[in-house]
Amino acid sequence: MSKTVLIVDDEAPIREMIAVALEMADYNYLEAADAREAHALIVDRQPDLILLDWMLPGTSGVELARRLKKEETTAEIPIIMLTAKVEEDNKIQGLEVGADDYITKPFSPRELVARLKAVLRRTTPAGVESPIEVDGLTLDPVGHRVTGPEGAISMGPTEYRLLQFFMTHQERVYTRSQLLDQVWGGNVYVEERTVDVHIRRLRKALGDQYDHLIQTVRGTGYRFSTKAA
């Protein structure tokens, strides 16, 4: 079945341009002009991905993204922010609230579809079939769940993919560039600083009991280890 993408933008010509590109790439799409309409569609239709404009009338796209990531039923839907804001701090802010990627206007339909495919590919990863367990932390690739001694651990799709890679490649140091290649995939337009953002989010999701497993190796990158850093 074709994936369904929700386009959230208050400018009808932009929605139309994106809709044509999605149709040509064989995706289904839904449209919303503001955050309220978008939220209703998300809850009702559960799209596979959301293209979310930063600047919306009323509630901003950033605020909607933050709300979606806090709600259990919508937390794992990947989000790509559409923004005319080119300053790096704004890009980082978009990632911090839970966006999986961002694309700056104006953009070409080809670039949009490429970025969309990359996000969908890495948020629905193919991996090992058997659960992986480390000190009571368990990742179940089939059920797409992470659990600890106290129950389920909630995290975003990119953090899940990052944890899955780390747990299947323990005790080895990876540079940010290597993590981008392995977790985000080749030919993806993502800055190396993005890795740091998702590492922080992964540690926060793991909490005090497990955040020490994700170790920073100064001057090199990161590793997953049960040994003292």
Secondary structure as UniProt FT lines:
FT   STRAND          4..8
FT   HELIX           12..24
FT   TURN            25..26
FT   STRAND          28..32
FT   HELIX           35..45
FT   STRAND          49..53
FT   HELIX           61..70
FT   TURN            72..76
FT   STRAND          79..83
FT   HELIX           88..96
FT   TURN            97..98
FT   STRAND          101..104
FT   HELIX           109..123
FT   STRAND          132..134
FT   TURN            135..136
FT   STRAND          137..140
FT   TURN            141..144
FT   STRAND          145..148
FT   TURN            149..150
FT   STRAND          151..152
FT   HELIX           157..168
FT   TURN            170..171
FT   STRAND          174..175
FT   HELIX           176..179
FT   HELIX           180..184
FT   TURN            186..187
FT   HELIX           193..210
FT   HELIX           211..213
FT   STRAND          214..217
FT   TURN            218..220
FT   STRAND          221..224
//
